[in-house]
Amino acid sequence: MASLFRNERSPAPPRSFQTSHRIRYPVFEVPEAFWRPEFATPSEAISCGQMAIIAARQAMRDADFDPADQARRRVGVCIGTTTGTFMSDEVFYRDFRERRFPGVEPMARFLRDNPAHLVARTFGFTGPCQTVTNACSSGTVAIGEAAAWIASGLCDMVLAGGSEKLNRITYDGFAAMQLLDAQPCRPFDRRRQGLNLGEGAGLLVLESVDSIKQRRARIRALVLGHGNVMEAHHPSAPRPDGAGLRQAIDVALRQSGLTVGDIALINAHGTGTLENDVVEGCLYPELLPGVPFSATKGFTGHALGAVGAMEAAFAIACLEERRIPASIGFVEPDPAFAGRPVSEITTVNGRFALSVSSAFGGNNAAIVLGLIEP
C-alpha cells in the first residue's frame, strides 16, 4: 500500500518473454528477486500456482493460522484465475502444432499446477476446492463463493482470492484486440487508450464466527454481501447502460443490509479501456452519488483473474487507513461521463467499502466489505 500512497508505479516492457510487436507495451511484472526466498531453485519458473502458495502463506501468517492446526477445521480453497496454467507451456503447444509428440510431462505439470488444488495439496486442506474462471471477475467471485461456503456451514475457513501469471499468449491476445496502452494506463482519463497487463496473487482468509472465537483470532474485516451477475451482452465489451454491473452492486448491497449512504469508498474496476470507463463513469454518480472512487489498476496493471481479490485487499486496507490513493493516470476529465475518480489522496469516513469487477463475457461482480465497530 505504501507505494500507492506515494503515487509510485513502474510499468515496463515484459522481461520474462519476448514478442515481435513493434510496440513494446508496458506491463507490471513481479520482480524475480521477490520469489527467490520462497522458491530457491534458480532455474524454476514461477507459476500461477506457486504465486497462490506465496499469497496463501502471507494470508495465513496475517491471520495467525498454522496450517498444522487445520485437522480440527474444515478448510476450503477457492481461487480465481483466467489463463491459470493453461497457456504456461508454449513448447508443448508448439510441438503439438508441428506434429511432434511433446510427451506427457507438460500435461502432468498443467494438472499439478492448478492454483486451488496446489494450495490445497501443499497445506493439506481437505475441504471444498474450486477454481473459478469468470474472466476478470474471477477473484471477486471466488471471495463471494467462499463467503457463501462459510455462511452455509460448509467450511470453518476458506483461503479465497485469485492468482495470475503473465505470459506471451495473453499479452499477444490483448495486443491483437487493441486493448493495450503503449503508455502507463490512464483509467477514466479522457486520453486513455487501454490497459496495462499485470500479474500477482491475492488471497484472504475467510472464517466462521465460531472458528474465530475458538482461535481468539483478530478480525480484519467482514464480507457483508456479494453479487454476481451475467449480462451476456458481448464477448468482450460491457453493456453500455451498465445494467449488469448495477444489478451486481444492488444484490451485494441488499445482501449486506446497507444503504448507499453507508459506503465510504469504491474500488472501481477502472481498466483504462474506452468502453469500460464510460460505463463506470456514468453509473457511480447515479447509483452511488458522492461516494469517492479510485482505480488501483494504474498501480498494479490488470492482473485479470487475480485483480479482484487484490483490489478487495486494497479496499480493506484503505478503510483501515481511512484514506484512498489518487487514481494515478487520471488528469483530464472525460466529458462523456460525470464520474470523476479521486485525483489526490482523499480521507474517507466510514466502515464500509464496495469493490467491483467487470469481465469479458458480461461477468459482473461486486462485494461489500466492512470493518467491525471500534
C-alpha positions as CSV (number, residue, x, y, z in Angstrom):
1,M,0.0,0.0,0.0
2,A,2.9,2.4,0.7
3,S,3.7,2.8,-3.0
4,L,0.1,3.6,-3.8
5,F,0.1,6.5,-1.3
6,R,3.5,7.6,-2.6
7,N,1.9,7.7,-6.1
8,E,4.6,5.4,-7.4
9,R,4.4,2.9,-10.3
10,S,6.9,1.2,-12.6
11,P,5.4,-0.4,-15.7
12,A,8.0,-1.6,-18.2
13,P,8.2,-3.8,-21.3
14,P,8.0,-7.5,-20.3
15,R,11.2,-9.1,-19.1
16,S,10.1,-12.8,-18.8
17,F,9.2,-13.2,-22.5
18,Q,9.8,-11.5,-25.9
19,T,7.4,-10.7,-28.7
20,S,7.6,-9.5,-32.3
21,H,5.3,-6.5,-31.7
22,R,6.6,-3.2,-32.9
23,I,5.3,-1.5,-29.8
24,R,6.6,-3.0,-26.5
25,Y,3.5,-2.5,-24.4
26,P,4.3,-1.9,-20.7
27,V,3.3,-4.5,-18.1
28,F,3.5,-4.8,-14.3
29,E,5.7,-7.8,-13.6
30,V,6.5,-9.0,-10.1
31,P,10.4,-8.8,-9.8
32,E,12.0,-12.2,-10.0
33,A,14.0,-11.5,-6.8
34,F,10.8,-11.3,-4.9
35,W,10.2,-15.1,-5.4
36,R,13.6,-16.4,-4.6
37,P,13.2,-16.7,-0.8
38,E,10.2,-18.9,-1.4
39,F,11.5,-20.9,-4.4
40,A,15.2,-21.4,-4.2
41,T,15.7,-23.3,-7.4
42,P,17.2,-20.7,-9.8
43,S,16.0,-22.4,-13.0
44,E,12.4,-22.9,-11.8
45,A,9.9,-20.6,-13.5
46,I,7.4,-19.2,-11.0
47,S,3.9,-20.3,-12.0
48,C,0.4,-19.2,-11.3
49,G,0.0,-21.9,-8.6
50,Q,3.3,-21.0,-6.9
51,M,2.2,-17.4,-6.6
52,A,-1.0,-18.6,-5.0
53,I,1.1,-20.6,-2.4
54,I,3.1,-17.5,-1.6
55,A,-0.1,-15.4,-1.1
56,A,-1.7,-18.2,1.0
57,R,1.3,-18.2,3.3
58,Q,1.2,-14.5,3.7
59,A,-2.6,-14.6,4.4
60,M,-2.3,-17.3,6.9
61,R,0.5,-15.6,8.7
62,D,-1.6,-12.4,8.9
63,A,-4.5,-14.4,10.2
64,D,-2.2,-16.2,12.8
65,F,-3.3,-19.5,11.4
66,D,-0.9,-22.5,11.5
67,P,-1.8,-25.0,8.7
68,A,-0.8,-27.8,11.1
69,D,-3.9,-26.8,13.2
70,Q,-6.2,-27.4,10.2
71,A,-7.1,-31.0,11.2
72,R,-9.7,-29.7,13.6
73,R,-11.2,-27.4,11.0
74,R,-12.9,-27.8,7.6
75,V,-10.6,-25.6,5.4
76,G,-11.6,-25.0,1.8
77,V,-9.8,-23.3,-1.1
78,C,-11.5,-21.1,-3.8
79,I,-9.1,-19.3,-6.2
80,G,-10.0,-17.4,-9.3
81,T,-7.8,-17.2,-12.4
82,T,-8.2,-16.7,-16.2
83,T,-5.4,-18.4,-18.0
84,G,-4.1,-20.3,-14.9
85,T,-1.6,-22.9,-16.2
86,F,-3.4,-23.4,-19.5
87,M,-1.1,-21.1,-21.5
88,S,2.1,-21.6,-19.5
89,D,3.9,-24.2,-21.6
90,E,4.5,-22.8,-25.1
91,V,6.9,-25.6,-26.0
92,F,4.2,-28.2,-25.6
93,Y,1.8,-26.3,-27.9
94,R,4.4,-25.6,-30.5
95,D,5.5,-29.2,-30.6
96,F,1.9,-30.4,-30.9
97,R,1.1,-27.9,-33.7
98,E,4.2,-29.1,-35.6
99,R,3.1,-32.7,-35.1
100,R,6.0,-33.6,-32.9
101,F,4.9,-35.7,-29.9
102,P,5.7,-33.5,-26.9
103,G,5.4,-36.1,-24.2
104,V,3.0,-36.2,-21.2
105,E,5.1,-34.3,-18.7
106,P,3.8,-30.9,-19.7
107,M,0.2,-32.1,-19.3
108,A,1.0,-33.6,-15.9
109,R,2.6,-30.3,-14.9
110,F,-0.5,-28.5,-16.1
111,L,-2.7,-30.6,-13.9
112,R,-0.4,-30.3,-10.9
113,D,-0.3,-26.6,-11.1
114,N,-4.0,-25.8,-10.8
115,P,-3.7,-23.0,-8.3
116,A,-6.6,-24.1,-6.0
117,H,-5.6,-27.7,-6.0
118,L,-1.9,-26.8,-5.5
119,V,-2.7,-24.7,-2.4
120,A,-4.9,-27.5,-1.0
121,R,-2.3,-30.1,-1.6
122,T,0.6,-28.0,-0.3
123,F,-1.1,-27.3,3.1
124,G,-3.2,-30.5,3.4
125,F,-6.6,-28.8,3.2
126,T,-9.3,-31.3,2.7
127,G,-12.4,-29.1,2.4
128,P,-14.1,-28.0,-0.8
129,C,-11.6,-27.0,-3.5
130,Q,-12.7,-24.9,-6.5
131,T,-11.0,-22.9,-9.3
132,V,-13.2,-20.0,-10.6
133,T,-12.8,-18.9,-14.2
134,N,-15.2,-16.0,-14.6
135,A,-12.6,-14.0,-16.7
136,C,-11.5,-10.8,-15.0
137,S,-14.1,-11.0,-12.2
138,S,-12.8,-14.4,-11.0
139,G,-11.0,-13.2,-7.9
140,T,-14.1,-11.2,-6.7
141,V,-16.4,-14.1,-7.5
142,A,-14.1,-16.5,-5.6
143,I,-14.4,-14.4,-2.4
144,G,-18.1,-14.2,-2.7
145,E,-18.3,-18.0,-3.3
146,A,-16.1,-18.6,-0.2
147,A,-18.3,-16.4,1.9
148,A,-21.3,-18.5,0.8
149,W,-19.5,-21.7,1.9
150,I,-18.9,-20.2,5.3
151,A,-22.5,-18.9,5.7
152,S,-23.9,-22.3,4.7
153,G,-21.8,-24.1,7.3
154,L,-19.9,-26.0,4.6
155,C,-16.5,-24.7,5.9
156,D,-14.9,-23.3,9.0
157,M,-12.3,-21.4,7.0
158,V,-11.6,-20.8,3.3
159,L,-8.5,-19.5,1.5
160,A,-10.1,-17.4,-1.2
161,G,-8.9,-15.0,-3.9
162,G,-7.1,-15.1,-7.2
163,S,-3.7,-15.8,-8.9
164,E,-2.5,-14.8,-12.4
165,K,0.9,-15.2,-14.2
166,L,1.7,-13.1,-17.2
167,N,2.6,-15.0,-20.4
168,R,3.2,-14.2,-24.0
169,I,-0.1,-15.7,-25.3
170,T,-2.2,-13.4,-23.1
171,Y,-0.1,-10.4,-24.0
172,D,-0.3,-11.1,-27.7
173,G,-4.1,-11.7,-27.4
174,F,-4.8,-8.3,-25.7
175,A,-2.5,-6.6,-28.2
176,A,-4.4,-8.2,-31.1
177,M,-7.6,-6.9,-29.6
178,Q,-6.0,-3.4,-29.5
179,L,-6.8,-3.1,-25.8
180,L,-3.3,-2.2,-24.6
181,D,-1.9,1.3,-23.9
182,A,1.6,2.0,-25.1
183,Q,1.9,4.3,-22.2
184,P,1.2,3.8,-18.5
185,C,-2.5,3.3,-18.3
186,R,-4.8,6.2,-17.5
187,P,-8.1,4.9,-16.0
188,F,-11.0,7.4,-16.5
189,D,-8.8,10.0,-18.2
190,R,-10.1,11.5,-21.5
191,R,-6.8,10.4,-23.3
192,R,-6.9,6.8,-22.1
193,Q,-6.0,4.2,-24.8
194,G,-6.3,0.9,-23.0
195,L,-5.0,-1.2,-20.1
196,N,-1.6,-2.4,-19.0
197,L,-1.4,-6.1,-18.1
198,G,-0.2,-7.2,-14.7
199,E,0.4,-10.3,-12.6
200,G,0.2,-11.3,-9.0
201,A,-1.9,-13.1,-6.4
202,G,-4.2,-12.0,-3.5
203,L,-5.8,-14.4,-1.0
204,L,-7.9,-13.7,2.0
205,V,-8.6,-16.0,5.0
206,L,-12.4,-16.1,5.4
207,E,-13.5,-17.7,8.7
208,S,-16.7,-18.5,10.5
209,V,-17.6,-16.7,13.7
210,D,-17.3,-19.9,15.8
211,S,-13.9,-20.7,14.4
212,I,-12.7,-17.1,15.1
213,K,-13.9,-17.4,18.7
214,Q,-12.2,-20.7,19.2
215,R,-8.9,-19.3,17.9
216,R,-9.4,-16.0,19.5
217,A,-8.3,-14.6,16.2
218,R,-8.2,-11.0,15.1
219,I,-10.8,-9.9,12.6
220,R,-9.5,-7.6,9.9
221,A,-12.8,-7.1,8.0
222,L,-16.2,-8.6,7.2
223,V,-17.5,-9.8,3.8
224,L,-21.1,-8.5,4.1
225,G,-22.5,-9.0,0.7
226,H,-21.7,-10.2,-2.8
227,G,-23.4,-10.1,-6.2
228,N,-22.5,-12.0,-9.3
229,V,-24.5,-11.2,-12.5
230,M,-24.0,-12.4,-16.0
231,E,-25.4,-10.0,-18.6
232,A,-24.2,-11.9,-21.7
233,H,-24.2,-8.7,-23.8
234,H,-21.0,-9.2,-25.8
235,P,-17.9,-11.4,-25.7
236,S,-15.6,-8.6,-24.7
237,A,-17.5,-5.3,-24.3
238,P,-19.6,-4.3,-21.4
239,R,-23.3,-3.4,-21.8
240,P,-23.3,0.3,-22.4
241,D,-26.0,1.1,-19.9
242,G,-24.2,-0.8,-17.1
243,A,-27.3,-2.9,-16.3
244,G,-25.3,-5.9,-15.3
245,L,-22.9,-4.1,-13.0
246,R,-25.7,-2.1,-11.5
247,Q,-27.6,-5.4,-10.7
248,A,-24.4,-6.9,-9.1
249,I,-24.0,-3.9,-6.9
250,D,-27.7,-3.9,-6.0
251,V,-27.5,-7.6,-5.0
252,A,-24.4,-7.0,-2.9
253,L,-25.8,-4.0,-1.1
254,R,-29.2,-5.8,-0.5
255,Q,-27.4,-8.8,1.0
256,S,-25.3,-6.6,3.2
257,G,-28.3,-4.8,4.7
258,L,-26.6,-1.5,4.0
259,T,-27.7,1.6,2.0
260,V,-25.7,3.6,-0.5
261,G,-25.1,6.2,2.2
262,D,-23.2,3.7,4.3
263,I,-20.5,3.2,1.6
264,A,-17.3,5.1,2.3
265,L,-15.4,4.3,-0.9
266,I,-15.4,2.3,-4.1
267,N,-12.5,0.4,-5.6
268,A,-13.5,0.7,-9.3
269,H,-12.8,-1.8,-12.0
270,G,-11.2,1.1,-13.9
271,T,-9.2,-0.6,-16.7
272,G,-8.4,2.4,-18.8
273,T,-10.3,1.0,-21.8
274,L,-12.6,3.2,-23.7
275,E,-15.9,1.3,-23.1
276,N,-15.4,0.1,-19.5
277,D,-14.6,3.5,-18.0
278,V,-17.6,5.1,-19.7
279,V,-19.9,2.5,-18.0
280,E,-18.5,3.1,-14.5
281,G,-18.1,6.8,-15.0
282,C,-21.8,7.1,-15.8
283,L,-23.0,4.6,-13.2
284,Y,-21.4,5.7,-10.0
285,P,-22.7,9.3,-9.9
286,E,-26.2,8.0,-10.5
287,L,-26.2,4.9,-8.2
288,L,-23.7,6.0,-5.5
289,P,-23.6,9.8,-5.7
290,G,-20.9,11.5,-3.8
291,V,-19.0,8.3,-2.9
292,P,-15.3,8.6,-3.7
293,F,-13.8,6.1,-6.1
294,S,-10.3,5.2,-7.2
295,A,-8.8,2.8,-9.8
296,T,-5.8,0.9,-8.5
297,K,-5.1,-0.8,-11.8
298,G,-3.0,2.2,-12.6
299,F,-0.6,0.9,-9.9
300,T,-0.8,-2.8,-10.5
301,G,-1.8,-3.3,-14.1
302,H,-4.7,-5.6,-14.9
303,A,-3.9,-8.9,-13.3
304,L,-7.0,-10.5,-14.8
305,G,-8.4,-13.3,-12.6
306,A,-6.4,-12.2,-9.6
307,V,-7.1,-8.5,-9.6
308,G,-10.5,-8.5,-8.0
309,A,-9.0,-10.2,-4.9
310,M,-6.1,-7.9,-4.9
311,E,-8.5,-4.9,-5.0
312,A,-10.6,-6.3,-2.2
313,A,-7.5,-6.3,-0.1
314,F,-6.7,-2.8,-1.1
315,A,-10.3,-1.7,-0.2
316,I,-9.9,-3.2,3.3
317,A,-6.5,-1.5,3.8
318,C,-8.0,1.8,2.7
319,L,-10.8,1.5,5.2
320,E,-8.2,0.8,7.9
321,E,-6.1,3.8,6.9
322,R,-9.2,6.0,6.4
323,R,-7.9,7.2,3.1
324,I,-7.7,6.2,-0.6
325,P,-4.8,6.9,-3.0
326,A,-5.1,9.1,-6.0
327,S,-6.3,7.4,-9.1
328,I,-3.0,7.5,-10.9
329,G,-3.0,8.5,-14.6
330,F,-6.2,10.5,-14.2
331,V,-5.5,14.1,-15.2
332,E,-8.1,15.3,-17.7
333,P,-11.8,14.5,-17.2
334,D,-13.8,12.9,-19.9
335,P,-16.9,14.9,-20.9
336,A,-18.6,11.6,-21.9
337,F,-19.4,10.9,-18.2
338,A,-19.8,12.8,-15.0
339,G,-17.9,10.4,-12.7
340,R,-14.5,11.6,-11.5
341,P,-12.1,9.4,-9.6
342,V,-10.1,11.0,-6.8
343,S,-7.1,12.8,-8.1
344,E,-5.3,13.1,-4.8
345,I,-5.1,11.2,-1.5
346,T,-8.5,11.5,-0.1
347,T,-9.7,11.0,3.5
348,V,-12.7,8.7,3.9
349,N,-15.1,8.4,6.8
350,G,-17.0,5.2,7.3
351,R,-16.6,1.5,7.8
352,F,-17.8,0.0,4.5
353,A,-16.3,-0.3,1.0
354,L,-17.5,-1.6,-2.3
355,S,-15.1,-3.4,-4.7
356,V,-16.3,-4.2,-8.2
357,S,-15.2,-6.2,-11.2
358,S,-16.4,-6.3,-14.8
359,A,-15.3,-9.0,-17.1
360,F,-15.3,-10.4,-20.7
361,G,-18.5,-12.3,-21.4
362,G,-20.6,-10.0,-19.3
363,N,-19.4,-11.3,-15.9
364,N,-20.1,-8.6,-13.3
365,A,-19.2,-9.0,-9.6
366,A,-19.4,-6.8,-6.5
367,I,-18.5,-7.3,-2.9
368,V,-19.3,-5.2,0.2
369,L,-16.6,-5.2,2.8
370,G,-16.6,-3.7,6.3
371,L,-14.6,-3.1,9.4
372,I,-16.0,-4.1,12.8
373,E,-17.2,-1.4,15.1
374,P,-14.3,0.1,17.2
